[in-house]
Amino acid sequence: MSESTSAAPSRSNVHRVLRVNGEDLPVSFAPYKTLLEVLREDLALTGTKHGCELGECGACAVLVDGQPLLACLLLAIECEGRDIATVEGLADGPDLHPLQTAFADLGGAQCGYCTPGILMTAKALLDDDPDPDRERIREALSGNLCRCTGYQQIFESVERAAQELRETGEAGR
């Protein structure tokens, strides 16, 4: 009798071009990988954080076609032809986005783990509503958990960034 061998099922990679932070990036990945995994492992964009990987903490929030989505719940293969924005694309070269500046100045980021997801979610809010009140900010960020700040500094940071964007006419940046 010959010995039989069982081969693992073939899991060949798919080859796609993902538009991330305004660049078309060719990438090869297993079709079952989440956007979070592809961003971090295949594209070396590690600003987007692994958190709960259950869609409950918001650490992996990125913008897909301008809407905040949880990268841990989205298959990367579903993102071809869509515009993906990560925290790495928030600054304009050496110039920080007003959200980043406000978070640094007002202590909106402490340990920083949740910050990329909060920044991207806040950006979507300010793109949609350049003058949100505190309740609207609280509602928009309700899916982003932070264990360090108590949220007060986060809300103040978003308010300051909104004010700066309005004053400089950069709303939607």
N, C-alpha and C positions, 0 to 999 in steps of 0.2 A: 504494500500500500504506500502510496506516495503521501507525503505530508502536505497538507493544504495550508496555504498562507492566506490570511485575510488582510486585504489592503484597506487602509482608511479611505473613506470616500474622498474623491477629488474635490478640493476647495480652491479652484483656480481663482486668481485675482481678476477683478474687472479693471479696466483702464478708463478713466474718466478725466474730464477737465472740470475742475471746480473753480468758480469765481469767488475768490476770497480777498477781502479788503481791496477790491478794485483790480485785482490781477487774476488772469486765467492761469491756473496752476494744474499741470498734468499730474495725475497721481494714480497709483496702482494700489488696490486694497481688496481685501476679502469682502464679498458682497454683504456679509452679515455684520460688518463693523458699523458702529454708530458714528455720527458726525464728530462727537467728542473724541473718540479714539483716532479717527483719521486726522483731525486737526492736530492733536498732540503727538501721536506716534508716527504718522506718515508725513505730515507737513511741518513738524517741529514748532508749531504755534502753541506753546505751553501756557499762555496766559489764561485760556479757558480751563477751569479747574474741574477735576474729578471731585465730586462731593458724595452725595448719597447714591448716585446712579439709579435712583428710583423716581426722579422727577419731583422731589419734595423740597430741595434746598435752594435751587436757583444758582448754584455756583457755576454751572456750565452754560448759563444763558448767553446766547449769541443772537445777532439779528439775522433773520433770513427774510429777504425781500422787505426789510424794514421793520419786521415784527419780531419781538423777543420770543425765542423758542428755546427749549431745553435740548441741548445737543446730545445729552445722554439718552434721550427718547426718540431720536430721529436717526434713521439710517442714512449714512452718507450717500448711498446710491440714489436716494430720493432728492438729493440736492443739486444734481446736475442741472444747469440752466437757470439756477437761482442765484441771487446775490447774497453772499454770506459776509457778515461783518463781525470781526472779533475785536477784543480790546487792543490787540496790536495795531489795528487800523484806526484807532480813535484819534491819536495824535496826528498832526499834519507835519511830518518831518520832525524837527526838534521842538515844534510848538505844541504844547499840550492842549488838549481840548479843555474848555472851561470847566467841564465836570471834573476832570483829573486835577486841575489846579485847585478847585474848591475843596475837593476831598482831601488833598494834601494840606491845604491851609487851615481847614476847620476840623481836622481829625476824623473825617468821615471814614478813613481807612485806618485800622489799627493793625491787626495781624495781617490783613490784606487778602486772606484766602477767598472771602466772599466778594471782594471788591470788583473783580472783572465782570461778574454776572450782574452786580448791582449797577455798575457804570453803563453796561449795554442796555439794561432794562430802562434806566433813567434816560438814556439817549433817545430810545424809542418814545418815551413819554414826552420829552421836550420837543422832539420832531413833530409830534402830533398835537401837543398843547404847549405853546411857548410860555404860558403864564398859569401854571397849575397852582391851585391852593394846596395847603398842607394835607387836606383829606384826600385829594386826588393823587398826590405823591405817595401817601401811605397806601392807598389802594393799588397803585401801579407796582409798588415794590413789595406787596404782601407775599409774593411767592419767593422772595429772596431772604434767606435766613442769615442773621449775623449774631454771633455769640459774644462779640467784644464791645460793641459801641453803645448798645441800648437804643440805637436808631436815631436819637436826637441829632447827632452830628451828621448823620447821613441825610436826614430831611433838610437840615440847614444847608448842607453842601449843594443839594439839588436846587434849593431855592436860590442860592447865590449864583449858581451856574445859569439858571434860567434868567435871572436879572441881567447878568453880564451878556448873555446871548441876545437879549432884547435890546440892551443899550448899544451894543456894537453892531446891531443889525445882522448878526450871524445866526439867527434862529434857523434851525434846520441843518446846521453844520455837523 
